[in-house]
């Protein structure tokens, strides 16, 4: 006899409270680390200063997305057959996370004498970090899904992102101070210090992750040939319409990376906004993520993942629209321009918060438990084409300027919003599965 909803919700996974605290510490520490080396502010402006190349600036987002997405499919098949997933998180992280220390050393010793070499080292280190994190994330999402059941995810994700935003609110001010003329750390020591801070919090994140208590799961011990794996991937793609739709939506949402590396660079280089304003923009980004974490967590728990995925697609359109409008109609020294850019970065923060509350949670809910790593790896790898978007954005910025780039990005994101209407609410699918279960 299939359990009813109330009986199911009464059963929490083993070590629920311990793992909830460990996951919250891991998530929060990781968020603090990434705030010090923000992909939308700190890293683009650093690479721009080192290289002066829009294409190199675009590489930041390319490495962030491509490095994270592309290794996942090859890793997913192996990870899905591990009874314990935690080692698949720890080992890649031990390789990737120290890369920020390497970047800091290169900045400190060579940035002024060999800037092009340091730009290459920073980009290569960032790429290695993201590749290792992408592999680890396949196992992390599976571990997360087993530790936090669907009916508790809204409050957990919302609360964790709120706590993270509260703790990182001061990071924007600190980044602004470190990069300002008032800081005792001049260039390049200021950027090197930010890299070391990121490395320290990534180490703390890994310590929390190592303390998650994992219950081994049943796996198929039979060897999976490449042909069997390819057949299974094809079966998932053909047989699950919701999976196909959410994967296409994810691909379209990747168009945000056409413009996201260039908002801060454009404001500073084209509109004359002071470099220290990066910290203020980062604070606006943190506040936007904070506010949407509260709202999105409630909406996910109350109404489900279909609605939060639709909101995610809507939020994605906001930043490039504001970038285009502010760029064309507002001078850089206008309070209207600064206000529009504060709202722009707040929407980027909300979009970052919507990642787990929107399409990623939807994917985790529709995936069968024994195939969850494969669903995650396949969906993320299929969207790996987005790695070319930042490079294309850099080329377009050089060819036609930034304002048309922002406008084209906004137009390209509109189909994603339309496709969300095709999604079926995962709770509806779950109830249908329960109803069809044998008594």
C-alpha distance (Angstrom), angle and dihedral (degrees) to the residues before:
residue distance angle dihedral
X1 . . .
X2 3.80 . .
X3 3.84 114.8 .
X4 3.76 117.0 -114.4
X5 3.80 122.8 -121.1
X6 3.82 95.7 -95.9
X7 3.81 92.4 49.4
X8 3.80 90.9 48.6
X9 3.81 93.0 49.7
X10 3.80 91.1 50.8
X11 3.82 89.9 63.3
X12 3.80 111.5 80.3
X13 3.82 122.1 -173.8
X14 3.83 119.0 -99.7
X15 3.83 115.0 -80.3
X16 3.81 89.6 10.3
X17 3.81 98.0 158.7
X18 3.82 94.7 41.4
X19 3.78 92.5 49.0
X20 3.79 92.1 44.1
X21 3.83 89.4 57.1
X22 3.82 92.6 44.6
X23 3.80 92.8 48.8
X24 3.79 91.0 47.2
X25 3.80 90.8 52.3
X26 3.81 91.5 46.6
X27 3.81 93.7 47.8
X28 3.81 94.5 44.8
X29 3.80 94.9 47.3
X30 3.79 91.1 48.2
X31 3.82 90.3 50.9
X32 3.79 91.0 51.2
X33 3.80 90.3 51.2
X34 3.80 93.3 50.8
X35 3.81 91.6 48.2
X36 3.81 89.9 62.9
X37 3.82 90.8 54.7
X38 3.80 99.4 31.7
X39 3.80 113.2 -172.2
X40 3.81 90.5 -146.0
X41 3.82 98.6 47.1
X42 3.82 121.5 6.3
X43 3.82 102.3 38.8
X44 3.84 97.1 42.1
X45 3.79 93.0 50.1
X46 3.83 91.5 46.1
X47 3.81 93.2 50.1
X48 3.80 90.0 45.5
X49 3.81 90.4 53.8
X50 3.80 92.6 46.8
X51 3.81 97.7 44.0
X52 3.81 109.8 13.8
X53 3.81 87.6 -145.0
X54 3.84 124.3 127.3
X55 3.81 88.8 -156.4
X56 3.82 90.6 55.6
X57 3.80 89.0 48.6
X58 3.79 88.7 52.0
X59 3.81 88.7 53.4
X60 3.81 88.9 70.1
X61 3.79 92.6 68.9
X62 3.80 91.9 36.0
X63 3.79 90.8 57.8
X64 3.79 92.2 41.9
X65 3.79 93.2 54.0
X66 3.81 102.6 27.5
X67 3.78 95.6 42.7
X68 3.79 89.8 49.7
X69 3.82 98.6 42.2
X70 3.78 109.0 37.1
X71 3.83 101.9 59.7
X72 3.79 93.4 50.9
X73 3.79 101.1 83.0
X74 3.81 94.4 53.5
X75 3.81 90.0 46.1
X76 3.82 96.1 44.9
X77 3.81 96.8 69.5
X78 3.81 92.5 53.7
X79 3.80 95.0 41.0
X80 3.82 92.9 50.1
X81 3.82 88.5 60.8
X82 3.81 96.2 51.4
X83 3.84 114.0 101.9
X84 3.83 87.9 -151.3
X85 3.79 118.4 41.6
X86 3.81 100.4 -174.9
X87 3.83 96.5 84.5
X88 3.82 87.8 56.9
X89 3.81 87.0 59.9
X90 3.80 99.3 42.9
X91 3.81 100.9 46.1
X92 3.84 98.9 52.2
X93 3.81 89.9 42.3
X94 3.80 91.6 56.0
X95 3.79 87.8 57.1
X96 3.80 100.1 41.9
X97 3.78 106.9 37.8
X98 3.83 98.3 60.9
X99 3.83 87.5 60.8
X100 3.81 88.9 89.9
X101 3.81 89.3 61.3
X102 3.81 88.7 54.7
X103 3.80 89.6 50.0
X104 3.81 91.4 49.8
X105 3.82 92.1 51.9
X106 3.79 91.9 48.6
X107 3.80 91.0 50.1
X108 3.78 94.0 47.9
X109 3.81 96.7 48.5
X110 3.80 106.6 29.0
X111 3.82 112.0 19.7
X112 3.79 95.6 99.5
X113 3.80 98.4 39.3
X114 3.84 100.4 36.0
X115 3.84 107.4 20.5
X116 3.82 95.7 159.4
X117 3.81 91.1 52.0
X118 3.80 91.2 48.7
X119 3.80 90.9 49.3
X120 3.82 87.8 54.8
X121 3.82 92.0 47.5
X122 3.80 92.7 48.1
X123 3.81 92.0 49.0
X124 3.83 93.5 44.8
X125 3.82 92.0 48.0
X126 3.79 90.9 48.3
X127 3.81 90.1 49.2
X128 3.82 92.7 52.0
X129 3.79 90.6 47.8
X130 3.79 91.7 52.9
X131 3.81 93.9 46.1
X132 3.79 91.2 53.3
X133 3.79 91.9 43.8
X134 3.81 90.6 49.8
X135 3.81 91.4 54.9
X136 3.81 91.5 45.9
X137 3.81 92.2 48.0
X138 3.82 93.1 63.2
X139 3.80 89.1 62.4
X140 3.82 92.2 37.6
X141 3.81 93.8 57.4
X142 3.79 90.8 50.0
X143 3.81 91.5 48.4
X144 3.80 90.4 46.8
X145 3.81 92.4 50.2
X146 3.80 92.0 52.3
X147 3.82 93.6 45.1
X148 3.84 98.3 45.6
X149 3.83 114.6 41.6
X150 3.83 119.2 -142.8
X151 3.81 94.8 -105.6
X152 3.84 90.3 57.2
X153 3.81 98.7 41.6
X154 3.78 97.6 86.8
X155 3.78 93.9 58.5
X156 3.81 93.5 38.0
X157 3.81 96.2 49.8
X158 3.81 92.5 40.9
X159 3.81 94.2 47.0
X160 3.79 94.0 44.3
X161 3.79 93.1 49.3
X162 3.82 90.7 47.3
X163 3.82 91.2 51.1
X164 3.81 89.9 46.4
X165 3.80 91.5 49.4
X166 3.82 91.8 48.9
X167 3.79 91.3 51.5
X168 3.79 93.9 44.8
X169 3.80 96.1 46.1
X170 3.79 88.9 90.6
X171 3.79 91.8 48.6
X172 3.80 91.0 74.1
X173 3.78 91.0 55.5
X174 3.79 91.3 45.3
X175 3.81 92.2 49.8
X176 3.80 89.4 48.2
X177 3.82 90.9 51.8
X178 3.82 94.8 44.9
X179 3.81 91.2 51.5
X180 3.82 95.3 42.5
X181 3.80 129.2 92.7
X182 3.83 88.9 -108.8
X183 3.79 92.9 65.7
X184 3.83 117.8 101.3
X185 3.79 85.8 -140.1
X186 3.76 109.9 82.0
X187 3.79 125.5 -167.6
X188 3.03 125.5 -36.7
X189 3.82 96.4 13.5
X190 3.81 89.5 61.2
X191 3.80 93.2 61.3
X192 3.82 91.0 41.0
X193 3.81 89.2 55.7
X194 3.81 90.5 52.8
X195 3.82 89.7 51.8
X196 3.82 91.5 51.2
X197 3.80 91.2 49.2
X198 3.80 89.1 52.5
X199 3.82 91.0 50.4
X200 3.82 91.5 50.6
X201 3.81 93.8 52.8
X202 3.80 91.7 44.1
X203 3.81 87.1 56.8
X204 3.80 90.3 51.2
X205 3.80 90.1 48.7
X206 3.80 90.6 53.4
X207 3.82 90.9 49.9
X208 3.81 90.4 55.8
X209 3.81 90.8 46.7
X210 3.80 91.3 51.5
X211 3.82 88.7 58.4
X212 3.82 95.4 58.4
X213 3.80 109.5 118.3
X214 3.78 107.3 -133.1
X215 3.79 125.6 -163.7
X216 3.83 110.9 -147.2
X217 3.79 114.5 -116.2
X218 3.79 131.2 -145.8
X219 3.80 113.0 -98.0
X220 3.77 136.4 177.0
X221 3.79 108.1 -100.6
X222 3.80 93.3 -162.1
X223 3.79 114.9 109.9
X224 3.79 113.8 -103.8
X225 3.80 112.2 -138.9
X226 3.77 121.7 -147.7
X227 3.81 89.5 -111.2
X228 3.83 91.9 51.9
X229 3.79 90.4 48.5
X230 3.80 92.3 49.7
X231 3.81 90.1 48.4
X232 3.81 90.9 51.3
X233 3.80 91.9 49.5
X234 3.80 90.7 50.9
X235 3.79 91.1 48.7
X236 3.81 91.7 53.5
X237 3.81 92.5 48.6
X238 3.81 94.7 47.9
X239 3.78 97.5 39.5
X240 3.82 104.2 45.2
X241 3.81 115.0 62.2
X242 3.81 92.9 -179.8
X243 3.79 89.9 54.0
X244 3.80 91.0 52.1
X245 3.80 92.2 48.3
X246 3.80 96.3 47.3
X247 3.81 90.1 47.4
X248 3.81 92.1 53.1
X249 3.81 89.9 46.9
X250 3.79 89.5 51.2
X251 3.81 89.8 50.9
X252 3.80 92.4 51.0
X253 3.80 91.6 46.8
X254 3.79 86.2 57.6
X255 3.80 86.9 72.7
X256 3.80 86.4 81.2
X257 3.82 86.2 78.7
X258 3.81 90.3 65.5
X259 3.80 87.3 77.2
X260 3.81 109.6 13.0
X261 3.84 96.5 88.5
X262 3.80 91.7 53.0
X263 3.81 107.2 50.9
X264 3.81 95.4 86.4
X265 3.83 93.2 37.5
X266 3.82 90.2 51.0
X267 3.81 93.4 48.2
X268 3.82 92.1 50.9
X269 3.81 101.6 37.6
X270 3.81 101.7 33.3
X271 3.80 103.6 26.8
X272 3.81 100.6 34.4
X273 3.81 96.9 -121.9
X274 3.86 110.5 162.4
X275 3.82 116.2 -102.5
X276 3.81 91.3 -124.4
X277 3.83 87.7 65.2
X278 3.82 86.6 76.5
X279 3.80 87.7 82.6
X280 3.81 91.6 52.9
X281 3.79 90.8 49.9
X282 3.80 89.1 49.1
X283 3.81 90.1 51.6
X284 3.81 89.8 51.7
X285 3.80 88.5 50.7
X286 3.81 90.6 52.2
X287 3.82 92.4 48.3
X288 3.81 91.1 49.5
X289 3.78 90.3 52.2
X290 3.80 90.5 46.5
X291 3.81 94.2 53.0
X292 3.78 95.1 45.1
X293 3.80 91.6 47.4
X294 3.80 88.8 61.3
X295 3.79 94.3 45.5
X296 3.80 97.0 37.7
X297 3.80 94.3 47.7
X298 3.80 90.2 54.2
X299 3.81 93.3 45.5
X300 3.81 92.9 48.5
X301 3.79 93.5 51.3
X302 3.79 94.2 41.1
X303 3.81 102.5 39.6
X304 3.82 107.5 11.7
X305 3.79 140.2 -120.0
X306 3.79 99.5 -57.9
X307 3.81 92.0 68.1
X308 3.81 94.9 45.0
X309 3.81 89.9 49.5
X310 3.82 89.9 53.2
X311 3.81 90.5 49.8
X312 3.82 89.8 48.9
X313 3.81 90.2 56.0
X314 3.82 90.8 49.1
X315 3.82 93.1 49.4
X316 3.81 90.1 51.2
X317 3.82 90.7 64.2
X318 3.82 94.1 53.1
X319 3.84 101.8 72.5
X320 3.83 99.8 50.7
X321 3.81 90.0 42.9
X322 3.80 91.3 53.8
X323 3.82 91.0 43.3
X324 3.80 91.8 54.4
X325 3.81 95.6 43.7
X326 3.82 95.0 44.8
X327 3.79 92.1 45.4
X328 3.80 94.9 51.9
X329 3.79 101.8 37.3
X330 3.84 107.4 26.9
X331 3.83 130.4 64.6
X332 3.79 115.1 -131.6
X333 3.81 94.2 -116.6
X334 3.79 91.6 54.0
X335 3.82 119.3 107.9
X336 3.81 85.5 -137.1
X337 3.80 90.3 62.2
X338 3.81 92.8 48.6
X339 3.81 89.8 46.7
X340 3.80 91.7 50.1
X341 3.79 90.8 48.9
X342 3.78 92.4 48.6
X343 3.81 87.9 54.0
X344 3.82 89.6 44.7
X345 3.80 92.5 55.4
X346 3.80 91.0 42.0
X347 3.81 87.6 57.1
X348 3.82 89.7 49.9
X349 3.80 88.0 54.1
X350 3.80 90.9 49.2
X351 3.80 89.3 48.9
X352 3.81 90.8 52.3
X353 3.81 89.5 51.0
X354 3.79 91.0 48.5
X355 3.82 92.3 60.0
X356 3.81 94.6 84.1
X357 3.80 95.4 28.0
X358 3.80 92.2 50.5
X359 3.78 131.7 32.1
X360 3.83 97.8 -2.9
X361 3.80 94.1 54.0
X362 3.81 88.5 45.0
X363 3.81 89.8 54.2
X364 3.81 92.7 48.2
X365 3.81 91.1 50.6
X366 3.80 96.9 50.4
X367 3.83 93.9 44.5
X368 3.83 118.0 96.4
X369 3.81 108.7 -117.6
X370 3.80 95.7 -117.6
X371 3.82 91.7 49.6
X372 3.80 99.8 40.0
X373 3.85 96.9 111.1
X374 3.81 89.6 49.3
X375 3.83 91.9 49.6
X376 3.80 90.6 50.0
X377 3.80 94.3 44.5
X378 3.81 94.5 45.1
X379 3.81 95.0 46.9
X380 3.79 93.8 47.0
X381 3.80 94.4 44.7
X382 3.81 92.5 48.1
X383 3.78 87.8 56.8
X384 3.80 91.1 49.1
X385 3.80 89.9 107.6
X386 3.79 86.5 82.3
X387 3.80 87.8 79.5
X388 3.79 88.5 82.7
X389 3.80 93.9 52.1
X390 3.84 97.8 81.9
X391 3.81 90.3 47.2
X392 3.78 89.5 48.7
X393 3.79 88.1 48.0
X394 3.81 90.3 53.2
X395 3.80 91.2 49.7
X396 3.82 91.7 47.9
X397 3.80 91.4 47.7
X398 3.80 89.4 54.3
X399 3.80 92.9 45.4
X400 3.82 104.6 40.3
X401 3.85 105.0 8.8
X402 3.78 130.1 -110.9
X403 3.81 103.7 -74.5
X404 3.84 95.3 63.3
X405 3.83 88.6 44.7
X406 3.81 91.1 56.6
X407 3.82 91.8 46.8
X408 3.82 93.0 49.5
X409 3.80 89.9 49.9
X410 3.80 91.9 54.2
X411 3.82 92.1 49.7
X412 3.80 92.1 48.0
X413 3.81 91.8 54.3
X414 3.81 95.9 55.7
X415 3.86 95.5 82.4
X416 3.83 89.7 58.6
X417 3.79 89.2 60.1
X418 3.81 90.4 51.1
X419 3.81 93.5 49.5
X420 3.80 93.1 55.8
X421 3.81 87.7 73.2
X422 3.84 88.2 70.0
X423 3.80 94.9 58.9
X424 3.80 120.0 106.0
X425 3.79 116.9 -138.6
X426 3.86 107.8 -105.1
X427 3.80 91.3 -136.0
X428 3.79 89.0 59.5
X429 3.80 89.4 52.3
X430 3.82 91.2 48.5
X431 3.80 92.8 51.1
X432 3.79 90.9 48.9
X433 3.81 89.8 51.6
X434 3.83 91.2 49.2
X435 3.79 91.3 48.8
X436 3.81 91.2 53.0
X437 3.83 93.8 46.8
X438 3.83 114.9 110.6
X439 3.80 115.6 -99.7
